[in-house]
Amino acid sequence: MAALGVAFKGDTDDIRDSPAIGIIKKLLEAGASVTVYDPAAMERTQEVLPPSEKLRYAGGILEAA
């Protein structure tokens, strides 16, 4: 799976109350592998969801796809 955009609002790094965070957590709990890409919120997202065997961060949208 790929999560494209994690911030709750475009062009910001604000991930407070982001629905994507909860969805990603549920996917990981269900055993899915998830690749995340958000050009503005990558650092903040990694603080909440650190990279792991099932969760990785892409350098661009094509890499995520």
QUIBEL-V387587 format. One record per residue. RES is the residue in three letters. SS is DSSP state (A for helix, B for strand, O for the rest). PSI is psi as a letter, one per 40 degrees, with the letter a starting at -180 (999 if undefined). Layout:
# QUIBEL-V387587
res/ss/psi
RES/SS/PSI
RES/SS/PSI
This chain:
# QUIBEL-V387587
res/ss/psi
MET/O/i
ALA/B/h
ALA/B/h
LEU/B/h
GLY/O/h
VAL/O/d
ALA/O/i
PHE/O/e
LYS/O/h
GLY/O/i
ASP/O/f
THR/O/i
ASP/O/e
ASP/O/h
ILE/O/e
ARG/O/h
ASP/O/f
SER/O/h
PRO/A/d
ALA/A/d
ILE/A/d
GLY/A/d
ILE/A/d
ILE/A/d
LYS/A/d
LYS/A/d
LEU/A/d
LEU/A/d
GLU/A/d
ALA/O/e
GLY/O/e
ALA/O/i
SER/O/h
VAL/B/h
THR/B/h
VAL/B/h
TYR/B/h
ASP/O/h
PRO/O/d
ALA/O/d
ALA/O/f
MET/A/d
GLU/A/d
ARG/A/d
THR/A/d
GLN/A/d
GLU/A/d
VAL/A/d
LEU/O/g
PRO/O/i
PRO/O/i
SER/O/a
GLU/O/d
LYS/O/e
LEU/B/h
ARG/B/i
TYR/B/h
ALA/O/i
GLY/O/e
GLY/O/i
ILE/A/d
LEU/A/d
GLU/A/d
ALA/A/d
ALA/O/999
